[in-house]
């Protein structure tokens, strides 16, 4: 098989979804999971599998091009929908997985343009690991607090990353935007399921993680000067 095409399995939801979304009752719509080069499967699998298998939610895997996309662990993936085919009225949530190398995705003008259209939409935006950088590039974090797997060196280097808005937490929710560090993928999934109103208590779906007692200083990461200089050289070589 040349491609992996995510297939949806329709099962009867464990609860009848009558979610409260920002204080008002709405019907659960579809979920769009963006995929792009080097995206991380394990960071989103607890969430996407729970949506499909436990709640019967349809997930579209969306990309900016029809090209085969390699995940960070080398799995060949084919999108089920393109960005220009997305009607946001059909979706309750947009998921952004992290990626091992975010530079090519940060240069994807079509993807960033799509993200800018989410700024005034009543839709849950869930970004994990390095993916909040894409939200920041699109201006979605200008007035939002956020966390993520973001090297501290990047604040001050990328003018669109607001250090004052960063919170060193495993998962952080500011209104409709949920962000998370990559290894907290289970807590990330729990938070999104609750935000969508699919359950009041998502703890039944995953085991308790062992990192709840981490301090804030344990959640701040920085590259060495040599590694950061190497990153800057690589990044600036790809500037248009």
Secondary structure as the mmCIF struct_conf table of DSSP 4:
data_model
#
loop_
_struct_conf.conf_type_id
_struct_conf.id
_struct_conf.beg_label_comp_id
_struct_conf.beg_label_asym_id
_struct_conf.beg_label_seq_id
_struct_conf.end_label_comp_id
_struct_conf.end_label_asym_id
_struct_conf.end_label_seq_id
STRN STRN1 UNK A 4 UNK A 4
BEND BEND1 UNK A 14 UNK A 15
STRN STRN2 UNK A 20 UNK A 21
TURN_TY1_P TURN_TY1_P1 UNK A 22 UNK A 23
STRN STRN3 UNK A 24 UNK A 25
STRN STRN4 UNK A 30 UNK A 34
TURN_TY1_P TURN_TY1_P2 UNK A 37 UNK A 38
STRN STRN5 UNK A 39 UNK A 39
BEND BEND2 UNK A 41 UNK A 41
HELX_RH_AL_P HELX_RH_AL_P1 UNK A 42 UNK A 49
HELX_RH_PI_P HELX_RH_PI_P1 UNK A 50 UNK A 54
HELX_RH_AL_P HELX_RH_AL_P2 UNK A 55 UNK A 55
STRN STRN6 UNK A 59 UNK A 63
BEND BEND3 UNK A 64 UNK A 67
STRN STRN7 UNK A 69 UNK A 70
TURN_TY1_P TURN_TY1_P3 UNK A 72 UNK A 73
STRN STRN8 UNK A 76 UNK A 77
BEND BEND4 UNK A 80 UNK A 80
STRN STRN9 UNK A 81 UNK A 82
HELX_RH_3T_P HELX_RH_3T_P1 UNK A 83 UNK A 85
HELX_RH_3T_P HELX_RH_3T_P2 UNK A 88 UNK A 90
STRN STRN10 UNK A 91 UNK A 96
STRN STRN11 UNK A 99 UNK A 99
BEND BEND5 UNK A 100 UNK A 100
HELX_RH_AL_P HELX_RH_AL_P3 UNK A 103 UNK A 106
TURN_TY1_P TURN_TY1_P4 UNK A 107 UNK A 107
HELX_RH_AL_P HELX_RH_AL_P4 UNK A 109 UNK A 116
TURN_TY1_P TURN_TY1_P5 UNK A 117 UNK A 120
STRN STRN12 UNK A 124 UNK A 128
HELX_RH_3T_P HELX_RH_3T_P3 UNK A 129 UNK A 131
HELX_RH_AL_P HELX_RH_AL_P5 UNK A 132 UNK A 137
TURN_TY1_P TURN_TY1_P6 UNK A 138 UNK A 143
STRN STRN13 UNK A 146 UNK A 146
BEND BEND6 UNK A 149 UNK A 149
HELX_RH_3T_P HELX_RH_3T_P4 UNK A 152 UNK A 154
STRN STRN14 UNK A 155 UNK A 155
TURN_TY1_P TURN_TY1_P7 UNK A 156 UNK A 157
STRN STRN15 UNK A 158 UNK A 158
TURN_TY1_P TURN_TY1_P8 UNK A 159 UNK A 160
BEND BEND7 UNK A 161 UNK A 161
HELX_RH_3T_P HELX_RH_3T_P5 UNK A 163 UNK A 165
STRN STRN16 UNK A 166 UNK A 166
BEND BEND8 UNK A 169 UNK A 170
STRN STRN17 UNK A 171 UNK A 174
TURN_TY1_P TURN_TY1_P9 UNK A 175 UNK A 176
STRN STRN18 UNK A 177 UNK A 180
HELX_RH_3T_P HELX_RH_3T_P6 UNK A 182 UNK A 184
HELX_RH_AL_P HELX_RH_AL_P6 UNK A 185 UNK A 195
TURN_TY1_P TURN_TY1_P10 UNK A 196 UNK A 197
BEND BEND9 UNK A 198 UNK A 198
BEND BEND10 UNK A 200 UNK A 200
HELX_RH_3T_P HELX_RH_3T_P7 UNK A 202 UNK A 205
BEND BEND11 UNK A 206 UNK A 206
HELX_LH_PP_P HELX_LH_PP_P1 UNK A 207 UNK A 209
BEND BEND12 UNK A 210 UNK A 210
TURN_TY1_P TURN_TY1_P11 UNK A 212 UNK A 213
HELX_RH_3T_P HELX_RH_3T_P8 UNK A 216 UNK A 219
HELX_RH_AL_P HELX_RH_AL_P7 UNK A 225 UNK A 237
TURN_TY1_P TURN_TY1_P12 UNK A 238 UNK A 238
#
